Amino acid sequence: MIDRMRRTALAALAGLVWGVPGGAVAADAAQGRVLYETRCSGCHDRSVHARTARAAQSFGDVRGYVMKWDRQTGALWRDDEIDAVTRYLNERYYRFPCPPAMCPTDRG
């Protein structure tokens, strides 16, 4: 069921970014959001990321927590999916400096 939902969401995502300048970046952000909303938002709402006493103190911490919960929920995302979710959460909530290898500045 989840795999079918995931495939459907990703197919819709591909349709949205086709032909858009900077489509790869838009696709990455959208993919991270879709993955997060499909797998994580059932237990995590905005308040877990907006609280004052956050467990994550850096971009690397955010990625570490994404990896931890990915394994605990059995999602078994690929590295690029973990990266996409990490970038989505960081852009949406945390705004930690992102390593250049993970967040290229050329969004052309």
TORPA-4810 file (N, C-alpha, C, O; in nm, 3 decimals):
<nodes>
NODE_1_0.083_-0.119_0.000_0.000_0.000_0.000_0.087_0.126_0.000_0.068_0.214_-0.084_M
NODE_2_0.183_0.135_0.093_0.271_0.251_0.101_0.353_0.262_-0.026_0.371_0.373_-0.078_I
NODE_3_0.405_0.150_-0.078_0.484_0.155_-0.201_0.402_0.208_-0.317_0.452_0.285_-0.398_D
NODE_4_0.277_0.168_-0.326_0.191_0.216_-0.433_0.167_0.366_-0.419_0.170_0.439_-0.517_R
NODE_5_0.142_0.412_-0.295_0.122_0.555_-0.270_0.248_0.632_-0.305_0.242_0.739_-0.365_M
NODE_6_0.362_0.577_-0.268_0.490_0.641_-0.295_0.512_0.653_-0.446_0.552_0.759_-0.494_R
NODE_7_0.488_0.546_-0.521_0.506_0.549_-0.667_0.412_0.651_-0.730_0.452_0.724_-0.820_R
NODE_8_0.288_0.656_-0.684_0.191_0.750_-0.738_0.234_0.894_-0.710_0.227_0.979_-0.798_T
NODE_9_0.278_0.919_-0.589_0.322_1.054_-0.552_0.444_1.095_-0.632_0.453_1.209_-0.679_A
NODE_10_0.538_1.004_-0.649_0.659_1.037_-0.725_0.628_1.056_-0.872_0.692_1.139_-0.938_L
NODE_11_0.533_0.982_-0.926_0.492_1.002_-1.066_0.428_1.139_-1.083_0.455_1.208_-1.182_A
NODE_12_0.345_1.179_-0.989_0.285_1.312_-0.995_0.390_1.420_-0.983_0.383_1.522_-1.051_A
NODE_13_0.487_1.397_-0.899_0.597_1.490_-0.880_0.674_1.508_-1.011_0.707_1.620_-1.048_L
NODE_14_0.703_1.400_-1.078_0.776_1.406_-1.205_0.698_1.491_-1.305_0.758_1.568_-1.380_A
NODE_15_0.568_1.478_-1.307_0.487_1.558_-1.397_0.491_1.706_-1.363_0.485_1.789_-1.454_G
NODE_16_0.501_1.740_-1.237_0.504_1.880_-1.196_0.633_1.951_-1.235_0.630_2.070_-1.268_L
NODE_17_0.745_1.882_-1.231_0.872_1.949_-1.253_0.923_1.938_-1.396_1.026_1.996_-1.429_V
NODE_18_0.854_1.867_-1.482_0.898_1.851_-1.620_0.901_1.986_-1.689_0.799_2.055_-1.696_W
NODE_19_1.017_2.025_-1.740_1.030_2.148_-1.816_1.045_2.273_-1.732_1.052_2.382_-1.788_G
NODE_20_1.051_2.263_-1.602_1.067_2.380_-1.516_1.215_2.410_-1.502_1.292_2.320_-1.469_V
NODE_21_1.259_2.538_-1.525_1.401_2.569_-1.502_1.439_2.536_-1.359_1.364_2.564_-1.265_P
NODE_22_1.556_2.477_-1.343_1.597_2.435_-1.209_1.514_2.318_-1.160_1.500_2.297_-1.039_G
NODE_23_1.459_2.242_-1.252_1.368_2.132_-1.218_1.428_2.029_-1.126_1.356_1.971_-1.044_G
NODE_24_1.559_2.005_-1.137_1.622_1.905_-1.050_1.614_1.948_-0.904_1.588_1.865_-0.817_A
NODE_25_1.635_2.077_-0.878_1.627_2.127_-0.741_1.483_2.122_-0.693_1.456_2.081_-0.580_V
NODE_26_1.390_2.163_-0.778_1.248_2.158_-0.741_1.205_2.014_-0.716_1.131_1.986_-0.621_A
NODE_27_1.253_1.922_-0.799_1.219_1.781_-0.782_1.273_1.729_-0.650_1.204_1.655_-0.580_A
NODE_28_1.395_1.767_-0.616_1.456_1.721_-0.493_1.377_1.769_-0.371_1.348_1.691_-0.280_D
NODE_29_1.341_1.897_-0.371_1.264_1.951_-0.258_1.127_1.885_-0.252_1.079_1.851_-0.144_A
NODE_30_1.065_1.869_-0.367_0.933_1.806_-0.370_0.942_1.659_-0.329_0.854_1.609_-0.260_A
NODE_31_1.047_1.590_-0.373_1.065_1.449_-0.336_1.081_1.437_-0.185_1.020_1.349_-0.123_Q
NODE_32_1.162_1.523_-0.125_1.180_1.520_0.020_1.050_1.542_0.094_1.021_1.476_0.193_G
NODE_33_0.971_1.635_0.045_0.841_1.663_0.107_0.748_1.543_0.095_0.684_1.504_0.193_R
NODE_34_0.740_1.485_-0.025_0.652_1.370_-0.047_0.693_1.253_0.042_0.609_1.190_0.106_V
NODE_35_0.823_1.225_0.047_0.871_1.115_0.131_0.839_1.140_0.278_0.792_1.051_0.348_L
NODE_36_0.865_1.261_0.324_0.840_1.296_0.463_0.691_1.284_0.495_0.653_1.223_0.595_Y
NODE_37_0.606_1.343_0.410_0.463_1.341_0.437_0.406_1.200_0.428_0.311_1.167_0.500_E
NODE_38_0.462_1.117_0.342_0.414_0.980_0.327_0.453_0.893_0.445_0.373_0.812_0.492_T
NODE_39_0.576_0.909_0.493_0.629_0.817_0.593_0.634_0.875_0.734_0.624_0.800_0.831_R
NODE_40_0.648_1.006_0.748_0.681_1.062_0.881_0.570_1.145_0.945_0.560_1.149_1.067_C
NODE_41_0.489_1.210_0.865_0.396_1.307_0.922_0.286_1.245_1.008_0.216_1.315_1.080_S
NODE_42_0.269_1.113_1.000_0.172_1.048_1.087_0.209_1.061_1.234_0.121_1.068_1.320_G
NODE_43_0.339_1.064_1.263_0.387_1.077_1.402_0.446_1.215_1.430_0.444_1.261_1.544_C
NODE_44_0.498_1.279_1.327_0.563_1.409_1.345_0.478_1.517_1.280_0.451_1.513_1.160_H
NODE_45_0.437_1.612_1.360_0.373_1.728_1.302_0.470_1.845_1.314_0.583_1.828_1.361_D
NODE_46_0.428_1.961_1.272_0.515_2.078_1.271_0.577_2.105_1.408_0.691_2.150_1.416_R
NODE_47_0.504_2.079_1.515_0.551_2.114_1.649_0.680_2.043_1.687_0.758_2.096_1.766_S
NODE_48_0.704_1.923_1.635_0.826_1.852_1.670_0.949_1.926_1.615_1.057_1.919_1.673_V
NODE_49_0.932_1.996_1.504_1.044_2.068_1.444_1.051_2.213_1.493_1.158_2.274_1.488_H
NODE_50_0.941_2.267_1.540_0.937_2.407_1.580_0.965_2.430_1.728_0.975_2.544_1.772_A
NODE_51_0.977_2.323_1.805_0.997_2.341_1.948_1.132_2.409_1.977_1.226_2.398_1.898_R
NODE_52_1.139_2.477_2.088_1.260_2.550_2.125_1.376_2.457_2.155_1.487_2.481_2.109_T
NODE_53_1.352_2.352_2.231_1.458_2.258_2.269_1.469_2.147_2.165_1.421_2.036_2.186_A
NODE_54_1.530_2.179_2.053_1.546_2.082_1.945_1.663_1.989_1.973_1.765_2.032_2.025_R
NODE_55_1.647_1.863_1.938_1.757_1.769_1.952_1.862_1.794_1.845_1.982_1.781_1.872_A
NODE_56_1.821_1.830_1.725_1.915_1.854_1.615_1.976_1.993_1.630_1.906_2.093_1.645_A
NODE_57_2.108_1.996_1.627_2.181_2.123_1.641_2.263_2.159_1.518_2.334_2.259_1.518_Q
NODE_58_2.252_2.077_1.412_2.327_2.103_1.289_2.260_2.027_1.174_2.172_1.944_1.196_S
NODE_59_2.303_2.059_1.053_2.253_1.987_0.936_2.282_1.838_0.949_2.198_1.754_0.918_F
NODE_60_2.403_1.805_0.995_2.441_1.666_1.014_2.353_1.594_1.115_2.322_1.476_1.098_G
NODE_61_2.313_1.665_1.220_2.221_1.606_1.318_2.085_1.576_1.255_2.027_1.470_1.280_D
NODE_62_2.036_1.669_1.173_1.907_1.646_1.106_1.916_1.520_1.021_1.828_1.435_1.025_V
NODE_63_2.024_1.508_0.943_2.043_1.390_0.858_2.052_1.263_0.943_1.997_1.159_0.907_R
NODE_64_2.122_1.272_1.056_2.134_1.157_1.145_1.999_1.111_1.198_1.972_0.991_1.205_G
NODE_65_1.913_1.206_1.234_1.779_1.170_1.282_1.693_1.113_1.170_1.615_1.020_1.193_Y
NODE_66_1.706_1.169_1.050_1.631_1.112_0.937_1.673_0.967_0.916_1.588_0.880_0.896_V
NODE_67_1.804_0.942_0.919_1.853_0.805_0.902_1.802_0.713_1.014_1.757_0.602_0.988_M
NODE_68_1.809_0.762_1.137_1.766_0.681_1.252_1.619_0.642_1.238_1.585_0.524_1.253_K
NODE_69_1.532_0.738_1.210_1.390_0.708_1.203_1.354_0.631_1.077_1.258_0.554_1.076_W
NODE_70_1.431_0.651_0.971_1.411_0.570_0.850_1.431_0.423_0.883_1.350_0.339_0.844_D
NODE_71_1.537_0.392_0.954_1.566_0.252_0.989_1.463_0.198_1.087_1.420_0.083_1.076_R
NODE_72_1.423_0.281_1.184_1.327_0.234_1.285_1.189_0.210_1.227_1.116_0.124_1.276_Q
NODE_73_1.152_0.284_1.124_1.019_0.264_1.064_1.022_0.159_0.954_0.916_0.117_0.906_T
NODE_74_1.141_0.117_0.914_1.151_0.017_0.809_1.137_0.071_0.669_1.116_-0.007_0.575_G
NODE_75_1.146_0.202_0.652_1.133_0.261_0.518_1.248_0.219_0.428_1.227_0.191_0.310_A
NODE_76_1.367_0.214_0.483_1.487_0.175_0.409_1.505_0.257_0.282_1.521_0.204_0.173_L
NODE_77_1.503_0.391_0.301_1.525_0.482_0.190_1.667_0.471_0.139_1.759_0.434_0.212_W
NODE_78_1.684_0.503_0.012_1.817_0.514_-0.048_1.883_0.642_0.005_1.815_0.729_0.060_R
NODE_79_2.015_0.653_-0.012_2.088_0.771_0.035_2.031_0.899_-0.025_2.018_0.999_0.045_D
NODE_80_1.998_0.898_-0.154_1.945_1.019_-0.217_1.809_1.058_-0.159_1.776_1.176_-0.154_D
NODE_81_1.731_0.961_-0.115_1.603_0.990_-0.052_1.624_1.048_0.088_1.554_1.142_0.127_E
NODE_82_1.718_0.993_0.161_1.751_1.048_0.294_1.801_1.191_0.278_1.763_1.279_0.356_I
NODE_83_1.885_1.214_0.178_1.935_1.350_0.152_1.821_1.445_0.117_1.819_1.558_0.165_D
NODE_84_1.727_1.400_0.036_1.615_1.485_-0.005_1.528_1.522_0.116_1.487_1.637_0.129_A
NODE_85_1.500_1.426_0.203_1.420_1.454_0.322_1.496_1.548_0.415_1.438_1.640_0.473_V
NODE_86_1.626_1.525_0.430_1.708_1.612_0.515_1.705_1.755_0.463_1.685_1.849_0.540_T
NODE_87_1.726_1.773_0.332_1.723_1.908_0.275_1.585_1.971_0.291_1.575_2.090_0.322_R
NODE_88_1.480_1.894_0.270_1.345_1.947_0.287_1.324_1.997_0.431_1.279_2.110_0.451_Y
NODE_89_1.357_1.914_0.529_1.339_1.953_0.669_1.425_2.073_0.704_1.381_2.164_0.775_L
NODE_90_1.549_2.075_0.654_1.638_2.185_0.685_1.587_2.316_0.625_1.588_2.420_0.691_N
NODE_91_1.542_2.312_0.500_1.489_2.432_0.436_1.359_2.477_0.500_1.334_2.597_0.513_E
NODE_92_1.275_2.383_0.539_1.143_2.415_0.593_1.148_2.462_0.738_1.077_2.556_0.776_R
NODE_93_1.232_2.397_0.821_1.228_2.424_0.964_1.358_2.473_1.027_1.355_2.564_1.109_Y
NODE_94_1.469_2.415_0.990_1.591_2.434_1.069_1.681_2.546_1.020_1.728_2.627_1.099_Y
NODE_95_1.706_2.550_0.892_1.792_2.653_0.831_1.936_2.651_0.881_1.998_2.757_0.897_R
NODE_96_1.989_2.532_0.908_2.129_2.517_0.941_2.212_2.534_0.814_2.163_2.508_0.705_F
NODE_97_2.338_2.578_0.828_2.425_2.582_0.710_2.434_2.441_0.651_2.454_2.342_0.721_P
NODE_98_2.418_2.435_0.521_2.419_2.307_0.452_2.553_2.287_0.383_2.600_2.378_0.315_C
NODE_99_2.614_2.171_0.400_2.742_2.145_0.332_2.727_2.160_0.181_2.629_2.112_0.124_P
NODE_100_2.823_2.228_0.115_2.814_2.251_-0.030_2.791_2.123_-0.110_2.723_2.127_-0.213_P
NODE_101_2.846_2.012_-0.067_2.826_1.887_-0.140_2.680_1.842_-0.135_2.634_1.771_-0.225_A
NODE_102_2.608_1.883_-0.033_2.468_1.844_-0.017_2.372_1.948_-0.076_2.263_1.914_-0.122_M
NODE_103_2.414_2.073_-0.076_2.327_2.183_-0.119_2.405_2.275_-0.212_2.450_2.382_-0.170_C
NODE_104_2.422_2.236_-0.336_2.497_2.321_-0.429_2.433_2.460_-0.440_2.310_2.473_-0.438_P
NODE_105_2.516_2.561_-0.452_2.465_2.697_-0.461_2.419_2.732_-0.601_2.340_2.825_-0.619_T
NODE_106_2.466_2.659_-0.701_2.422_2.681_-0.839_2.289_2.614_-0.862_2.284_2.493_-0.886_D
NODE_107_2.183_2.689_-0.854_2.048_2.634_-0.867_1.989_2.667_-1.004_1.867_2.665_-1.022_R
NODE_108_2.075_2.698_-1.100_2.042_2.743_-1.232_1.948_2.673_-1.310_1.920_2.712_-1.423_G
</nodes>
